[in-house]
């Protein structure tokens, strides 16, 4: 609900904020966050022990900020498939390709191809190491099964995968590995892994129908059996990535708790993995997003009395403001989980529909919207 921030209410809100923040679990040594989007909320993600990212979307200063608290950053690496969105896609040679995965519009790679192995090492792994990454999140390891015609070809691909990981490990002994599923190849590469991840244990995303739904009970049972077998045979952590609508944060927390009870590490997010999801502890949020308007206010809004006073009050409690000028467009992405709330003094009914729809969407997704005057509130029933 959108409310007006008078002084008394502000004090109560701060008290509730710190009560929730202090509930963060102290022991987060194995907590894991997954964020593939750009403009990383590094102040939040850096509180996790392991952070899995899409390196193409990470700026140098963001990587430094992620590691500032001692967190380990893992770069996504698709071992067995290549998307046409990759900037180096045109360098892929036809002889390295087994075929097309039409579901994901990608090329399935021949792991046994010396050219593909050399390219991965020199054009992908080496640059990641030089950039400062000390972990790899290995995906699509068993995509070859789409085209392998017999057991001999499967064994050939598995052995090629083992050789690749051994070569990476030999060149970079400090490099750490997390595998996404790949149960068929785990017996061969498990000794190199520190964790195994799996998606859609309890809650999933149907990419064909574009809907969220509960995973079928028989699929849950099968995956649980596989994961507990892995846990019994290998000294690895199990990370579960499930998918829940962004506005259903309470449901996501229940799913995370259910996963934790299984002895696994949860991350509940959305299919694009560009939202701060729900993990096994609650990170401390210290930032409010302040919406300003350079057209009607100032290009230096924090010099205005109403905002400078607000900034001082927040700073006294260890909190800060991130200023966004609505004349530059509305913020992109999902903001839930990265800000304590949104603060605005902009008259709602005087704004363009883009602003109004954006603010309604933030409210729908569960973000606290604090208004500095009654005109800024979203009209009830709107």
C-alpha positions in Angstrom: 0.0 0.0 0.0 1.3 3.5 -0.9 1.5 5.7 2.2 2.7 9.2 3.1 6.0 9.4 5.0 5.3 11.7 7.9 7.9 11.8 10.7 6.3 9.3 13.0 5.7 6.8 10.2 9.2 7.2 9.0 10.6 6.2 12.5 8.3 3.1 12.6 9.3 2.1 9.1 13.0 2.4 9.9 12.5 0.2 13.0 10.8 -2.5 11.0 13.5 -2.3 8.4 16.3 -2.9 10.8 14.4 -5.6 12.6 14.1 -7.5 9.3 17.7 -6.7 8.3 19.1 -8.0 11.6 17.3 -11.3 11.0 19.9 -12.1 8.3 21.6 -15.4 9.1 25.1 -15.0 10.3 26.4 -18.2 8.8 26.2 -17.6 5.0 29.5 -19.3 4.1 27.9 -21.5 1.4 25.0 -19.2 0.4 24.7 -18.8 -3.4 23.2 -16.1 -5.6 22.6 -16.3 -9.3 22.3 -13.0 -11.3 22.8 -12.9 -15.1 21.5 -9.4 -15.8 23.5 -6.2 -16.2 23.7 -3.4 -13.7 24.4 -5.7 -10.8 23.2 -4.8 -7.3 26.7 -5.5 -6.0 25.9 -4.2 -2.4 23.4 -7.0 -2.1 25.0 -9.8 -4.1 28.4 -9.3 -2.4 26.8 -10.5 0.9 26.6 -14.0 -0.5 29.5 -16.5 -0.4 29.2 -17.5 -4.0 27.8 -15.4 -6.8 27.2 -16.8 -10.3 27.1 -14.2 -13.1 27.0 -13.8 -16.8 30.5 -12.3 -17.3 29.5 -10.5 -20.5 27.2 -8.3 -18.4 29.7 -7.6 -15.6 31.8 -4.4 -15.5 35.3 -4.5 -14.0 34.3 -2.4 -11.0 31.3 -4.6 -10.4 33.5 -7.7 -10.2 35.8 -5.9 -7.7 32.7 -4.9 -5.6 31.4 -8.5 -5.7 34.7 -9.8 -4.3 35.1 -7.0 -1.7 33.5 -9.0 1.0 35.4 -12.2 0.2 32.8 -13.7 -2.1 33.7 -16.1 -4.8 32.4 -15.1 -8.3 31.6 -17.9 -10.8 31.3 -17.1 -14.5 28.6 -18.9 -16.5 30.2 -21.2 -19.2 28.1 -23.1 -21.7 30.3 -26.0 -22.4 28.0 -27.9 -24.9 26.0 -25.2 -26.6 26.6 -21.8 -28.2 23.9 -19.1 -28.5 24.0 -16.8 -31.6 23.9 -13.9 -29.1 27.5 -14.5 -28.2 29.8 -11.8 -29.5 32.2 -14.5 -30.8 29.5 -16.7 -32.4 30.8 -16.0 -36.0 34.1 -17.6 -35.0 32.5 -21.0 -34.5 33.6 -23.5 -37.2 31.0 -25.9 -38.7 33.3 -28.8 -37.9 32.9 -28.1 -34.2 29.1 -28.4 -34.3 27.0 -31.5 -33.8 23.7 -29.9 -34.8 21.0 -27.4 -33.8 19.0 -27.2 -30.6 15.9 -25.6 -32.1 14.2 -25.2 -28.7 16.8 -22.7 -27.5 18.0 -21.6 -31.0 21.6 -22.7 -30.2 24.4 -24.8 -31.7 25.2 -28.1 -30.0 29.0 -28.4 -29.9 31.2 -31.5 -30.4 33.2 -31.7 -27.1 35.5 -34.1 -28.8 36.5 -31.5 -31.4 40.1 -30.3 -30.7 39.2 -27.0 -32.4 36.3 -26.4 -30.0 38.4 -27.4 -26.9 41.2 -25.0 -28.0 38.7 -22.2 -28.7 37.1 -22.6 -25.3 40.4 -22.5 -23.5 42.0 -19.7 -25.3 39.0 -17.5 -26.2 36.8 -18.0 -23.2 38.5 -19.5 -20.2 41.8 -17.7 -20.4 40.1 -14.2 -20.7 37.8 -15.1 -17.7 40.9 -15.9 -15.6 42.7 -12.8 -16.7 39.6 -10.7 -15.8 39.7 -12.0 -12.3 37.2 -14.9 -12.2 38.2 -17.9 -10.1 35.2 -20.1 -10.7 33.2 -21.5 -13.6 29.5 -22.5 -13.6 29.4 -25.3 -16.2 26.2 -25.6 -18.1 24.9 -27.8 -21.1 27.5 -30.4 -20.3 25.3 -33.3 -21.7 23.8 -31.6 -24.7 25.7 -34.0 -26.9 23.1 -36.6 -25.9 20.7 -34.9 -28.4 23.0 -36.2 -31.2 25.0 -39.1 -29.9 23.9 -42.2 -31.7 25.3 -44.9 -29.5 27.1 -45.6 -26.2 30.5 -45.3 -27.9 29.8 -41.8 -29.1 28.5 -40.8 -25.6 31.6 -42.2 -23.9 33.8 -40.3 -26.4 32.0 -37.0 -25.5 32.2 -37.7 -21.7 35.9 -38.4 -21.9 36.4 -35.2 -24.0 34.6 -33.2 -21.2 36.8 -34.8 -18.6 39.9 -33.9 -20.6 38.7 -30.3 -20.9 38.1 -29.8 -17.2 41.4 -31.5 -16.4 43.2 -29.2 -18.8 41.5 -26.1 -17.2 42.4 -27.4 -13.7 46.0 -28.1 -14.7 46.4 -24.6 -16.2 44.5 -22.9 -13.4 44.7 -25.0 -10.2 42.8 -22.4 -8.2 39.8 -22.5 -10.6 36.7 -23.9 -8.9 33.8 -25.6 -10.7 30.0 -25.8 -10.2 28.1 -28.1 -12.6 24.5 -27.6 -13.6 23.0 -31.1 -13.6 24.8 -33.4 -16.0 24.1 -36.5 -13.9 25.4 -38.8 -16.6 28.9 -37.2 -16.5 29.2 -36.5 -12.8 30.8 -39.9 -12.0 33.7 -38.8 -14.3 34.1 -35.2 -13.2 32.7 -35.1 -9.7 36.1 -35.0 -8.0 36.7 -31.6 -9.6 33.5 -30.0 -8.4 32.6 -28.2 -5.3 28.8 -28.0 -6.0 26.1 -29.4 -8.3 23.2 -27.2 -9.3 19.7 -28.2 -10.5 16.8 -26.2 -11.7 13.1 -26.6 -11.1 12.9 -29.0 -8.2 9.6 -27.8 -6.8 8.7 -24.7 -8.9 9.4 -24.3 -12.5 9.0 -22.2 -15.7 7.4 -23.6 -18.8 9.3 -21.9 -21.6 6.9 -23.3 -24.2 3.7 -22.0 -22.5 5.4 -19.1 -20.8 3.9 -19.9 -17.5 5.1 -20.6 -13.9 3.9 -23.9 -12.5 4.6 -26.4 -9.8 6.9 -29.2 -10.9 5.1 -32.5 -11.4 5.3 -34.8 -8.3 7.0 -37.6 -10.3 9.6 -35.2 -11.6 10.2 -33.9 -8.1 10.7 -37.5 -6.8 13.1 -38.4 -9.6 15.2 -35.2 -9.2 15.3 -35.6 -5.4 16.5 -39.2 -5.7 19.2 -38.1 -8.2 20.4 -35.2 -5.9 20.5 -37.3 -2.8 22.5 -39.9 -4.6 25.0 -37.3 -5.7 25.2 -36.0 -2.2 25.9 -39.4 -0.8 28.6 -40.2 -3.4 30.3 -36.9 -3.8 31.6 -34.2 -1.3 29.7 -31.4 -3.0 27.0 -28.9 -2.1 23.7 -29.1 -3.9 22.3 -25.8 -5.2 18.6 -25.6 -6.3 17.4 -22.8 -8.6 13.6 -22.7 -8.7 11.3 -20.1 -10.4 8.4 -18.2 -8.8 6.6 -15.0 -10.0 8.4 -11.9 -8.7 5.3 -10.6 -6.9 5.0 -13.8 -4.9 7.9 -13.2 -2.5 6.2 -15.0 0.4 5.8 -18.1 -1.8 9.4 -17.9 -2.8 10.5 -17.8 0.8 8.4 -20.9 1.5 10.0 -22.8 -1.4 13.5 -21.7 -0.2 12.7 -23.1 3.2 11.5 -26.4 1.7 14.7 -26.7 -0.3 16.8 -25.9 2.8 15.0 -28.7 4.7 16.2 -31.1 2.1 19.8 -30.1 2.9 20.2 -28.1 -0.2 21.1 -24.4 -0.9 18.2 -22.5 -2.5 17.9 -19.6 -5.0 14.4 -18.7 -6.1 14.3 -16.2 -9.0 12.7 -15.7 -12.4 13.7 -17.4 -15.7 15.9 -14.5 -16.9 17.8 -14.7 -13.6 18.1 -10.9 -13.6 16.4 -10.3 -10.2 17.7 -10.5 -6.7 16.1 -13.8 -5.7 15.4 -15.5 -2.4 18.2 -17.5 -0.9 18.8 -19.2 2.4 19.5 -16.0 4.3 18.2 -12.4 4.1 20.8 -9.9 3.0 20.8 -6.5 4.5 19.4 -3.8 2.3 20.7 -0.3 2.9 19.5 1.7 -0.1 16.3 3.6 -1.1 15.7 4.5 -4.7 14.7 8.2 -4.9 12.8 9.4 -7.9 13.5 13.0 -8.9 12.5 15.1 -11.9 15.1 17.5 -13.3 12.5 19.2 -15.4 10.4 20.4 -12.5 12.9 20.2 -9.6 16.7 20.4 -10.2 19.6 18.7 -11.9 21.1 18.6 -8.4 18.2 17.3 -6.3 20.1 16.5 -3.2 20.8 20.2 -2.8 17.0 20.8 -2.3 16.0 21.1 1.3 13.4 18.3 1.2 15.9 15.8 -0.2 19.0 16.9 1.7 17.1 16.5 5.0 15.9 13.1 4.0 19.4 12.1 3.1 20.8 13.2 6.4 18.1 11.3 8.4 18.9 8.2 6.4 22.6 8.6 6.7 22.2 8.8 10.5 20.8 5.3 10.5 23.4 3.9 8.1 21.2 4.1 5.0 21.6 5.8 1.7 19.7 7.2 -1.3 20.3 6.3 -4.9 18.9 9.1 -7.1 17.1 8.4 -10.4 16.0 11.3 -12.6 12.7 10.2 -14.3 13.6 12.4 -17.3 16.2 9.8 -18.3 13.5 7.1 -18.4 12.3 4.7 -15.7 14.7 2.1 -14.2 14.7 -1.2 -16.0 14.6 -4.7 -14.5 13.1 -6.0 -11.4 13.9 -4.0 -8.3 12.4 -6.2 -5.6 15.2 -7.5 -3.3 17.7 -4.7 -4.2 16.1 -1.7 -2.5 14.5 -1.0 0.8 11.9 0.9 -1.1 11.1 3.6 -3.6 10.7 7.2 -2.4 8.9 9.8 -4.6 7.5 13.3 -4.4 6.4 13.3 -8.0 2.6 14.1 -8.4 1.2 10.9 -9.7 -1.6 12.2 -11.9 0.7 14.7 -13.6 3.1 12.1 -14.8 3.1 10.3 -18.2 1.6 6.8 -18.4 5.0 5.3 -18.6 5.8 6.5 -15.0 2.3 5.6 -13.7 2.4 2.0 -15.1 6.0 1.5 -13.9 5.2 2.6 -10.4 2.1 0.4 -10.3 4.2 -2.6 -11.5 6.7 -2.0 -8.7 3.8 -1.9 -6.2 2.4 -5.1 -7.7 5.8 -6.8 -7.3 5.8 -5.9 -3.6 8.2 -3.0 -3.3 7.5 -0.5 -0.5 6.6 2.8 -2.1 7.0 5.8 0.2 5.6 9.2 -0.8 6.7 12.5 0.5 3.3 14.1 -0.2 -0.2 13.0 -0.8 -0.1 14.0 -4.5 2.6 11.4 -5.1 0.5 8.5 -4.0 -0.9 5.9 -6.4 -4.7 6.6 -6.3 -6.5 3.8 -4.4 -8.2 1.4 -6.7 -5.9 2.5 -9.5 
